[in-house]
């Protein structure tokens, strides 16, 4: 049974920073391709960032490029999403997702992921 667990959400002022963490248990963590998605009120869930199993391939939504950084630390069994220069429009529930694919590239489609966390709320005040 694979379990995905996010943490690190909270309330921050515009221009501030937050770091989200995600762990995935059940299999060897290094084998997971990981992704972050978010869903704002009354909007569809959207891609934020993703990383390949070996951490060498990363991808970002245009709206977060240059502000967010995804990293995968297999020794710690954790993937991080460092979010800087946060804006009110970044307010959403952020979901971590995992899949075991062995792909050397990242996945930006939510349909590629098999396991999802419950989400963590990020609120950016203006």
C-alpha positions, 0 to 999 in steps of 0.5 A: 500500500503506497501512502503519500503525505504532504506537509508544510502548508500555511498562511504567508504574506505576498512575497513570502516563502514556504517549503512543502514536503512530501513523502511516499511510503510503500515502495523504494522512494527512489523509484518514484516519479513525483509531482505537485499539483494545486487546486484553487477554489472553483477551479480545476486541479492544475500542474505545478511542478514535477521531477523524475525518479532520479531527480535529473529531469524537472518541469514547471508550469509557466505560472511558477517558473523562476519562483518555485523549485522542486527537488527530490532527496532519495536519502531522506525519502522526501520531495520538496517544493520550495515556493518563493515570491508567493502571490495571492493567486498561488492560494490553493490546496497543493497535492503531491502525487507519485508513480512508479514508472522508471521514466527518465523524464517528468510527468506533467499530466495528473493522469500519469500518477497513481498515488495522491496525498490528501493535500495541504492548504497554502494561503497567500494574503495580499 
